[in-house]
Amino acid sequence: MDDDPSRTSPVRDDMVGRSSVETKITEIARIGIIGLFAYWSLTLIAPFAIILVWAAILSVALYPAYSAVSSMLGGRPRLAAGLITTVCLIIIVGPLAALAISFAEGVQALLAMLDDGSLQLPVPPESVRTWPLVGERIHAAWSMTAGNLETVLRQFEPSLLQAGSKVLGKIASLGVDLLGFVVSVLVAGFLFRSGERLAETAEGFASRMGGDRGIGFVRLAAATIRNVARGVIGVALLQAFLCALVLSLFDVPAPGAIAFVVLILCIVQIGPALVLLPVLTWAWLEMDFGQAALLTLLLMPLFIIDNVMKPILVARGLSTPTLVILLGVLGGTLSYGLIGLFLGPIILSVFHDLVMVWMYPVSATGKPLHEASRLSRPA
């Protein structure tokens, strides 16, 4: 009889083999069931994904304000959440709706004037000729266009029709986008009270995935969201609202459209000068001296508000390149409409900062990631 312990019986080998196969089948079945439920869950929330993501971003950006208001009210989180939500609806959604409606009306009026041929360009002033280098050419092209506007438009009719149909489609979707914006603000209000628990859940998940570095990623993402949302988008909304208000007071044509362009230019860090300087030039040519001077005086703060507000609202230096924000604005607007205008630059900014920290674990100040991104817990 062979008593060598290194040898195993065929029956035992077969049992071990079957046990290994059953274990693998069980693991595959578990993964399949989890994957199936994950797919179903994603399918169910897909129609609301953008609204939920924007609500989460708003809750992260406004959570410090919610905490401060809750402390001021004597530890009343429900009242603080309701107050912050109401203020957001009044300050953010209200002016945004006014800008969108005014922009839509201005574009529709322009398209109507193009359609019936009533759009006329004024004859250029002789002072245009004195502009250095390009004055004569601009005066000649302006004069030709003003005298033969219908002929010029007829040359570009196919392109104008195609662009007009796309613009009308975007205008029609503004109402749906505004409704989604309102719902996002309301959902963010409900997320405030569970902010600490959600922050702990996010950091716990990040810790399981990447340890202390994963927690650092979560905190850095929250810091980036707050910097971009308050220091870039918040300031841009303020500039656009003030621009629309001032232009409306002076009966400047299409104030909503002009303010909407100012909003986009301010988000991409170009500034309002590209739009407001031509408006001021028109004002000095068409208005009397007193009106033009007062309009100029009221619009001047819009040029310097960035330098005043951003150091207050941005907790750390904004490291996101302008190109990243520009791509986020364009891509977000084309993909998701009005919400995408604000969602796109924030998402790309967070992704950019996370990639940079992943590639260079030590921050520009020489501090480790978890110290460089230290902040209060995100919502």
Secondary structure, 3 states (H helix, E strand, C coil): CCCCCCCCCHHHHHHHHHHHHHHHHHHHHHHHHHHHHHHHHHHHHHHHHHHHHHHHHHHHHHHHHHHHHHHHCCCCHHHHHHHHHHHHHHHHHHHHHHHHHHHHHHHHHHHHHHHHCCCCCCCCCHHHHHCCCCHHHHHHHHHHHHHCHHHHHHHCHHHHHHHHHHHHHHHHHHHHHHHHHHHHHHHHHHHHHCHHHHHHHHHHHHHHHHHHHHHHHHHHHHHHHHHHHHHHHHHHHHHHHHHHHHHHHCCCCCHHHHHHHHHHHHHCCCCCHHHHHHHHHHHHHHCCHHHHHHHHHHHHHHHHHHHHHHHHHCCCCCCCCHHHHHHHHHHHHHHHHHHHHHHHHHHHHHHHHHHHHHHCCCCCCCCCHHHHCCCCCCC
